[in-house]
Amino acid sequence: MFQPTSYPHAVTNELTSYWAKRAEGYNQVSNDELQSNKQQIWLNFILGLAPQKETLKVLDIGCGPGFFAVTLAMAKHQVTAVDATPAMLEQARNNAQQHHVDIEFVESDVHQLPFADNQFDLIVTRNVTWNLANPAKAYQEWYRVLANEGRLLNFDANWYLRLYEPQRVAGYEQDRLNVQKAGVEDQYLHTDTVTMENIARQLPLSRELRPHWDFAVLVDCGFRRIHIDLSAAEALWDDTEKLNNASTPMFLIAAEK
């Protein structure tokens, strides 16, 4: 979700409004995931890369409606979930109550977290880094709060690189056609694409080829054992997600402190 640091005031307001309006729709997606086999698929994938401890101290960054947070709490891990959008946290709290799990929810900018050093065994984050004002600073902050030998798992994609590399536009347009031909939901219909593209043009990672950019920054932060999986979507996305985003596949960055 959006983290409001260093943006011009107007863009900050625009992002806050955008994610607040998306909270209910995001929550429906999150609930669908929690009630399907995707919950177990994601849990198995994450725990397969996490430190091997019976009870992990987990930080979910940009938690949104709480899919990661609830999933890991249901697996008996100790979870703290952070987001900068109050409407998202409200949805996440409701989901935690519905699934009878105890999660600490914190409203915070992830560039400057309200936690002491070396606190968490595992940081998980999905579709967050691309819309940060200062992602290098955020990575350094995440490194700070990780315990020694703690792991960061970051799932993201080059969502708006097409705005800066015109050759990628054809792939995006083909995705829309393929979705229509297959008769499945076009997930971009839920997005205010005009607003989001206007915002994306002002975000630093929209123009960067990732995860190449991330690898270099993580090394500078001090992370080690950095692993990049360009095929994470094959294991984690369902067929509808794969059709919708074939030209922009999700990648995983795993790194250890």
Disulfide bonds with the S-S distance in Angstrom:
none
